[in-house]
Amino acid sequence: STRDDHTTPAGSPIPNAPPTLPAGYRLLGELGRGGMGVVYRATDEETDREVAVKVLGPHVRVGSGAEARFRDEARITAQL
């Protein structure tokens, strides 16, 4: 089968399923959710530190103002 653990047999996302993280990160749990998406706690296995991973919700359209705000927030947070 070509589906991953976070999709239905028809290939649509499972509601509230945790994200598939890039290699080197291990998901620890959900921290919270808001209007734009969900924040998860994870471990960066290379640096052995905990990180927060924010994932946009499926209702946020690509190219929308919400997506732009999400990207701006990520850029600003990365500078801290």
Secondary structure as GFF3:
##gff-version 3
##sequence-region A 1 80
A	DSSP	beta_strand	25	33	.	.	.	ID=ss1
A	DSSP	beta_strand	37	44	.	.	.	ID=ss2
A	DSSP	beta_strand	49	56	.	.	.	ID=ss3
A	DSSP	alpha_helix	65	78	.	.	.	ID=ss4
###
